[in-house]
Amino acid sequence: MTLRVLALTCTLKPSPAKSSSDLITRQLLDLFAERGVTGEVVRVVDHDVRPGVEADMGAGDEWPEIRSKIAAADILLIATPTWVGHMSSVAQRVLERLDAELSETDDEGRPAMFGKVAVAAVVGNEDGAHKIIADLFQALNDTGFTIPAQGGTYWNGEAMQGGDYQDLDETPKAVASTNATLVRNAVHLATLLGTQQYPAS
């Protein structure tokens, strides 16, 4: 069974700017690859994702293409920076667009996202990671995604100081360990759900 992970990096920085959110995303994808999971990164800010809660907001909206990638994936990773204690506005928009999936079902009437695993990564030089992950997981679970044990990872720098995750000389041991646990549990859960989907009734 070959699994696929789609990573939505919700940095505010368009490509090719360096991004801490992108860095932790690629570290996680490297760990997924070690377990035979193929991955793709989408930097959401590079795409014209219109505001709204529909699957397609009309001419020029690039969300439908991203949505098709989510539909084809077994695991969704959302990575976001911390801004004023909250997830980025890009991450919030992703959650708003995913709201449309509440009305989408499979051939047996289950919500379309049932059977898919979701995980999260947060970086920032201020506190807020726990709340951001809680908000992400609540929204993703409502949409139909399944959250694995310890499915969130984060790095926070010292409050009121400069510096980013990408400026570190090496990944802190605690973050590296948490990253590994996230990937291991996500792959395990996605494998289980891939062989035994939730009941339709």
C-alpha positions in Angstrom: 0.0 0.0 0.0 1.6 3.3 -1.1 0.6 6.3 0.9 0.7 10.0 -0.2 1.1 13.1 1.9 0.2 16.6 0.8 1.8 19.4 2.7 0.1 22.8 2.6 2.7 25.4 3.8 0.8 28.5 5.0 3.7 30.9 5.2 3.0 34.5 4.3 6.1 34.6 2.2 5.7 33.9 -1.6 8.3 31.7 -3.3 11.2 31.7 -3.5 11.6 33.4 -0.1 13.0 31.2 2.6 10.5 30.2 5.2 10.6 28.5 8.5 7.3 26.9 7.9 8.6 25.5 4.6 11.7 24.2 6.4 9.9 22.2 9.0 7.5 20.9 6.3 10.4 19.5 4.2 12.0 18.0 7.3 8.7 16.1 7.9 8.4 15.1 4.3 11.9 13.7 4.4 10.8 11.5 7.4 7.7 10.4 5.5 9.9 9.5 2.5 12.0 7.3 4.8 8.8 5.3 5.4 8.0 5.0 1.8 5.4 7.8 1.7 5.5 10.0 -1.3 4.9 13.7 -0.7 4.2 17.1 -2.3 4.4 20.6 -1.0 2.0 23.4 -1.9 2.9 26.9 -0.8 -0.6 28.2 -0.6 0.3 31.9 -0.8 1.7 31.3 -4.3 -1.8 30.5 -5.5 -4.9 32.6 -5.9 -7.1 31.0 -3.2 -10.2 33.1 -3.0 -12.1 33.9 0.2 -15.2 31.8 0.7 -16.6 28.5 1.9 -17.4 26.9 -1.4 -15.4 24.2 -3.2 -15.0 26.5 -6.2 -15.4 30.3 -5.9 -15.4 30.9 -9.6 -13.1 32.2 -12.4 -9.5 32.5 -11.2 -9.9 30.5 -8.0 -7.0 28.1 -7.7 -8.4 26.2 -4.7 -10.1 23.5 -6.8 -6.6 22.3 -8.0 -5.4 22.2 -4.4 -8.6 20.5 -3.3 -8.0 17.7 -5.9 -4.5 17.2 -4.4 -6.1 16.8 -1.0 -8.6 14.3 -2.3 -5.7 12.2 -3.8 -3.7 12.3 -0.5 -3.9 10.0 2.5 -2.3 12.4 4.9 -2.7 16.2 5.0 0.0 18.3 6.7 -0.7 21.9 7.5 2.3 24.0 8.5 1.8 27.6 9.7 3.8 30.3 11.3 2.6 32.1 14.4 1.5 35.7 14.0 0.2 37.7 17.0 -0.4 34.4 18.7 -2.5 32.9 16.0 -2.1 30.8 12.8 -1.5 32.7 9.6 -4.3 34.2 7.7 -3.4 31.8 4.9 -3.9 28.8 7.2 -7.3 30.3 8.3 -8.3 30.6 4.7 -7.4 26.9 4.1 -9.7 25.9 7.0 -12.5 28.1 5.6 -12.2 26.5 2.2 -12.2 23.1 3.7 -15.6 23.9 5.2 -17.1 23.0 1.8 -16.1 19.4 2.4 -18.8 19.1 5.1 -21.4 18.7 2.3 -19.3 16.4 0.1 -19.8 12.6 0.5 -18.4 9.4 -1.0 -20.4 6.7 -2.7 -21.6 5.3 0.6 -22.6 8.6 2.1 -19.6 9.2 4.3 -18.1 12.7 4.5 -15.4 12.9 1.7 -12.5 13.4 4.1 -13.3 10.3 6.2 -10.3 8.0 6.1 -7.8 10.8 5.7 -5.2 11.7 8.4 -4.3 15.2 9.3 -1.2 16.5 11.1 0.1 20.0 11.9 3.4 21.9 12.3 3.8 25.4 13.8 6.8 27.6 14.0 7.3 31.1 15.5 9.3 33.2 17.9 6.3 33.8 20.2 4.0 31.6 22.1 0.7 30.3 20.7 1.6 26.9 19.2 -0.6 24.9 21.5 -3.7 27.0 20.7 -3.0 27.0 17.0 -2.7 23.2 16.9 -5.9 22.9 18.9 -7.7 25.2 16.5 -6.4 23.4 13.5 -7.3 20.0 14.9 -10.8 21.0 15.9 -11.5 22.3 12.4 -9.9 19.4 10.6 -11.7 16.8 12.8 -15.0 18.6 12.2 -14.3 18.3 8.4 -13.8 14.6 8.7 -10.0 14.1 9.1 -8.6 11.8 11.7 -5.9 13.0 14.0 -3.2 10.6 15.2 -1.7 10.5 18.7 0.8 13.4 19.1 0.0 14.6 15.6 1.3 18.1 16.1 4.8 19.4 16.2 6.2 22.9 16.9 9.1 25.2 17.6 8.8 28.4 19.6 11.7 30.8 20.0 12.3 32.9 23.1 9.5 35.4 23.6 10.3 39.0 22.5 13.5 38.0 20.8 14.5 37.7 17.2 15.4 34.6 15.3 13.5 32.0 13.3 13.5 28.2 13.1 15.4 28.4 9.8 18.2 30.3 11.6 19.0 27.4 14.0 22.3 25.6 13.5 20.5 22.3 14.0 17.0 21.0 14.8 16.5 20.8 18.6 16.4 17.2 19.9 12.9 17.6 21.3 11.6 18.9 17.9 13.3 16.2 16.0 11.9 13.5 18.3 8.4 15.0 18.0 8.7 15.2 14.3 9.6 11.5 14.1 6.7 10.5 16.4 4.2 12.6 14.3 5.3 10.9 11.1 5.4 7.4 12.6 1.9 7.7 14.0 0.5 9.3 10.9 1.7 6.6 8.7 0.5 3.9 11.1 -3.0 5.5 11.3 -3.3 6.1 7.5 -2.3 2.5 6.8 -5.0 1.3 9.2 -7.7 3.5 7.7 -6.6 2.6 4.2 -7.4 -1.1 4.9 -10.5 -0.5 7.1 -12.5 2.6 6.3 -15.0 4.0 8.8 -18.5 2.4 8.6 -21.1 4.2 6.5 -23.9 3.4 8.9 
